[in-house]
Amino acid sequence: MKIKRPSFRREKRVYYFDHRNGVLENKRTSRLRALTSSLMALFIVGGAGALTMHVLEQRQSTAQTPTLQRQSAPISTTQKSSEEDKLKDVTLKAREDEQLAKDVKSKLKNIPGGQKWSVYIRDLKSDRMASINADAQLTAPGLSNLFLAIPLEAKSPSKNWSYKYGKTTLANCVESVVSAKDTNCLPTLKGASDMKNANNLIANQGFKKTQYTDKEQSTSARDAGDLLFRLQNGQVLSDKARRVVFDGLYRQKMREGVPKSCGATCLVANIATESGNIRQDAAIVTDGDTKYVVVIMTNGGSWSQIAGLAGDIHKEMKP
C-alpha cells in the first residue's frame, strides 16, 4: 500500500490583528523553519535521545497550554452568559477625555456653518476616548455595510464564504463591498444574509443606533467606532470573517480622508463612503506605538476638511 506523505508546500495564511505588518503575515513558515532548524541541531549535538526528550517536552508544554480550540470542560449557559456580559462591559466602557473632546470641538468651530459633524475617537491601548455628537443616528449608505457582516454570518457561516455563490465567492463580495471596489456585489451579500432579523442581530451585539434595511441604512459614529474596536480585539464575528473584513479595510479604494492625513509611517484600515453631501470615514490608525479608532461623519463637509481634522486628531493621539 502506497502511503501518502503530508505536504508542507501549501501553507495557510496567518493573520495579525495588531496591524504591525499589515493585515496578514505568513507566520507559519517562520515557525516551521525555526522548528526544523531546532530539531536538526538537537539531533546533531545530542543524538536521538536529546531529540526524543525535546519532542516530549514540547508535547508536555503544548498539553499544559490552554488554547481556544481545546477546553478542559464544557462551558455552562450561566458561565457563557456571564462572560458575554463582561465582554460587553469591556467593549463599551471607556473614559471620556474631556480635554481631547474640547480640542476637537475647537477645530470644528473653524468649519463653515450649515455643516453637520459627528466624531468618535478611541485609543486602542487604553480606555481613553472622546466624542462629539457621536450618538446622532445619521444616514450612512456605505459605512453601514460594515455591519452587514453580522447578519451575513448568522445565515452563511464564514467557513462557507470561500465557496462559489453565483459567479463569485462571499469572501470576495465582502472584501469588494468593504473596500468600495465593487458595490454591485451588495445584492449577493444581502441574498446570503438573514435580512429579516438583521436589525435585531445587530442590536443584540450592542449597536443600538444602527439600522440596516433596503429602505434605511444608518448608524452613529459611536456604533461604527465600537464595531471597529471589537473587530480589532476579536470580540465580534469569527476569526475567518474578521480576516476577510480586514482584507477589505486595508484595500479601501477611498483614501482621501483619514489615510491622507497620516504620514508614511502610518498604517490605516478604513471604510469610507460618499453620497451627495454625505462623506464619512471610519478607520483604525496605527503609527508606531500609537493605535486608535477614529470615525468622522459629515453632511456638507469635504474630504480635505476630514483629512485636516483627522491630522489634528492624530497629533493629539501621539504620545
N, C-alpha and C positions, 0 to 999 in steps of 0.2 A: 504493500500500500504506500502510495506516494504522500508524504507529509508536506503540507503547505506551510512554508515558513512565513512568519509575520514580516511585513514590510514596514520600514520606518521612513520611506521616502516621502510619503504624503502626510503632513502633519497639520493638526487643527490649529487655527489661529487662536491666540490667547489675548483677550482684551484687557486693557488697563482702563480703570475709571478714575485714576488720579490725574490723567491728562498730561503726564510728564513727557511722553514720547508720542503724542498723538493718540488716536482712539484705540489703536491696536498695536501689539508688539508680539513678534514670534518668539515668545519666551520659552516654549517647549524645546526648540532647537538648542538653545544655550544650556538648558538643563540636561538634555540628553548628552551633549558633548562633554559637559562637566562630569557627569556620572560615568561616562565611558572612560575618560581620562583617569578618574579616580580609581576605578576598578583595575585598569591596566597597571597603574603604579603600584597598587597593593599587591597584585599578582606577581609582579617582577621582584619587589622588595621582600615581601613576606611570604610569598608562595600561596599555595591553595588554601592553607589553614587560615592565614590572615584574611583572605578573600571571603572565606566562609563566615568568619566572625564578623566581618564588616557587613555582609548581607543580613546576618541575623540581627545585628544592632539596628540596621536601617529598618527592618521589618518591625522590630520591637518599638522603635521610635514612632513609626507610622501608626502602629496599633494604638499607641498611647495618645496620639494627637487627634483631638476631635475635629471633625470636618462637617460641612453642611450636608454631605450626602450620607454620612454614617451617624446614626443616633443610637445611643445605648438603650433607650426605651421610648415608646410612642408618647407623643405629647397629648395630654388630655385636652378636652374642649375648653375647660376653665383656664388651663395654663396658656393655651393658644390665644384666648380672648384677652388675658392679662398682658401677654407680650405685644399684641396688636395695640392695646391701649397705651402701653409705654412707648411704642413706636410713634404713635400719633403725637404724644406729648413732646417727644424729642424733635419731631419734624416741625411742629407748628410753634414750639416755644422759641422765642427769640427776644433779645433785649433791644429795645429801641434806642438807637444812638441819636440823641436829640441834637447834638452838635452837627453830626453828618447831615441830618434832615434839614437843619437850619441852613447849612452851606448850600445844599442843593436848591432849596427854596430861593435863596438869594440869586442863584444863577437863573432861575426861571423868571425872576422879576424883570430881567432884561429882554425877555421874549415878547414880541408884539402882542397886543390884545386880540381877543377873538379866537385864540388857540386854546385847546384843552390838552392838558398833560397829566399823565399818571406814571409814577416812578416807584420802583421797588428795588432795593439793594440788600443783599445778604452775604455776609462773609462765610466762606465755607470752612474756615479754620476756627471759628468762634461763634458765639450766639449773637454777634453784633449785626444789626440790621437798621434800615431806615426806609420810611415810606412817605410818599406824598400823593395823596388821593389814590392810594393803591387798592382800595376796596371798591372803587367805582366799576360797575359792570359795563364794559364797553364792547361794541361790535368788533369782532376780531375774525374776519373771514379766512385768514391764513394761520394766525397764531394758534387758534383753537384746534387746528388739525393735529397738533401735538397730543391733544387729549384723546383723539380718535383711537390711539393705540390701546386704550383701556377696554372699550367695548369690542375692539378687534380681537384681542387676545382672549376675551371671555367666550367668544364663539369659535375662533380659529386659533388653537394653541400655537405658540411660536415654533414648536418642533415641526409643524407642518408648513411654515412660511417659505421653506425652500422648494416646495412642490409647485408644479405648474398650476396656475389659477387663470384659466383663459390663455392669453398669449404670453403672459409673464408670470413671475412669482410674487407672492405677497411681500416678501422681503424687499424685492426691487421696487415694488409700489410704495412701500413705507418710506424707503430711502428717497425716492423721487419726489414724493409729496412733501416730506420734511425739508428737503433741500431746495424746494421750489423749482426743480428742473423739469418736472412733468406733472402738472396738476390734472391732466387727463386721466391719470391713474386713480383719482379720487373715487369715482363710482365703483371701481373694483374693490377698493377697501371698504366702502360702505356696504357693498353686497356681501362681504365676508364678515361683517361686524354685527353685533347684537344691537342694532339701531333702535329697536323697540324699548330696550331698557338702558340705552346709552346714558341718559341724564342721571338715572338712579345709580348706575355703576360708577359714574364719575363723582357724583355727590357722596357716595359711600366711601370714597377714597379721601374725602375731606375737602373737595373742591366745590364749595357751595355757590360760587359766583360764576360758574361755567355752565353754559347751555350749548348742546350740540344736536341740532335737528336740521332737516333740509331747509327750514324757513329761518332758523336763527343759529348763528354761530357767535357766541360772545364769551368773554372771560374777563378777569381782572388782572392787574399787574401782580397782585399778591398770589393769586392762584397759579399764574404762569411761572412765577419765581419759585413757589413751593414745589411745583412739578419738576422743574429743573434741579432743585435742591435734592429732591427724593430720587430722581434718576441718577444723579451723581453718587448718592450714598447707597444705592441698591435697595431702596425702600418701596419701589413701585415697579411693576412688570417683572417678568422673568429675566434671567441673565441674557438669554439669547435675544429676547425682544429689545432689551436696552442696547445691546450691541448694534442691532440694526438701526435703532433710532439715532444713536451716536454717529453712525456712518453718515446719516443724513445731515445731522447737525454740523459735522466737520466739513461736509461738502456743500454747504449752503451757497446758493448762487448769488444771493443778495448780500453784499459785503460793504455797503455804503454807510452803514450806521455804526454800531459798536465796534466791529472789526477794524474799521478805518481809523478809529480814534486811538488804537493801540499801536505801539511800535513793533519793530521786527522781532523783539523778544517775546511778544505776546502769542498765546495760543487761544483762539476763540472758537467755541462751538455755539452756533446761534441758529435761530429760526426767525425769519423776518417776513413782513408782508407789506404790500402797498395796494390800496384800493381807493381811488378817488383822492380825498383829502386825508385818508387814514394811512398812517405809517407807524409800524410797530416793530420792535426788535427785542428779543429775549435771548440772553447769552450767558454762557459760563466762560469766564475770563481767567486765564492762568498766566502769570508773569513772575517767574521765579517762585518765591515763597508766598506770593500774593495770589489768592484764589477766591473768587466771589461770583455771585449771580447778580445780574442786572437786567431789569426789564424796563423799557421805555415805550410808552404808548402815547400817541398824539393824534389829534384831529386838527389839521391845519399846519402842523409843523413840517419842516423839510428834513431831508436826510443829513444835510450839513449841520442843522441845528441839533439833531440827535447825536451826530458824531462829536460835536463840540461839547454837549452836556456829558456824554459818555467819557470824553477825555478828562473833563474836570473831575468826574467821579473817580476815574482811575487814579488820578493824583491823590485824591483823598484816601483811597484804599491802600495805597502803597505805604509801607512802614516808614 
